[in-house]
Amino acid sequence: MKEENIPLLVKNQLNKAITETIAFHKAAFVHPAANFSRKRKLDIETMIKLLISMRGGSIDKELQSEKKRQLAVFIMASENSI
């Protein structure tokens, strides 16, 4: 196995574990009927990935930095379409 494939393998295994957890969420959550049953801005998959990717900051900081990243991508896409 090549070294450059290891990060991809880890990422794929993590995504597989997240997908399996979501598929069996009734067994994974304390209150399955209530947890993530309503339409939310962040679905459960996005929420799990966001929490895993946090760099030790608060959730508020992470959400604010994500909004800034999305805005920068939007601005760059707008500039490229002009």
N, C-alpha and C positions, 0 to 999 in steps of 0.2 A: 504494500500500500504506500502511495506517495504521501509525503508530508502535507502537501497543499490540499489534499482531499480530507484531512482530519477535521478542519473547521466546518466543511460542508457536511460531513457525516454527523458531527455533533448537532449542527443546526437542523438537519433532517430528523434526527432522533428527538430533539426537543419539540419540533413541530408535530411529529407523530404523537408524542405524549400529550401535547395540548389538545390535539384533535380527538384522541381517545378519551381524555377527561371530559371534554365537552359532550361527546357522544353518550357518555355514561354519567351525565351530570346529576341525575336523580340519586345516584349512589354517592356522589362526591360532595354534595352540599347538604348542610344541616336542614334547611327548609327548601327542598327542591320546587315545591309549588309556588313559592314566593320569589326565590332568587332568580334574577334575570328573566322573569316571566313577562314583564312589560317591555315595550319598545323603548330603548335607551339610546343616547347618542353614541355610547361606546358599547359594542356587543361584548360578550364574554371572552371571545378569542382576542380581541383587541385589548381588553382590560388585562388579561393574563400576560400577554406579550409586553404591554406597557410596564406592568409591575416587575417583570423579569428584567427588563432593560434599564430600570432605574439605576442611577449611579450614586445611590446613597442620599439623594435629595428628597425633599418632601414631594408628595403627589402634586401639590399646587405648582411647585417649581417645574416639575416634569411636564405638566400639562401646558404651562406657559411657554416652555421652551419648544414643545411640539407645535404650538400655535405659531411661534416665530418661524420654525422650520417650514411649515406649510405655507405661510405668507411669503417667505423667500422663494420657494418653488413656484408659487403662483406669479410673483412679480417677474421672475426669470422667464417663465413660459409666456407671459404677456409681452415682454420685451422682444422675445424671439419671434412672436407672431406679427409684430409690427413691420 
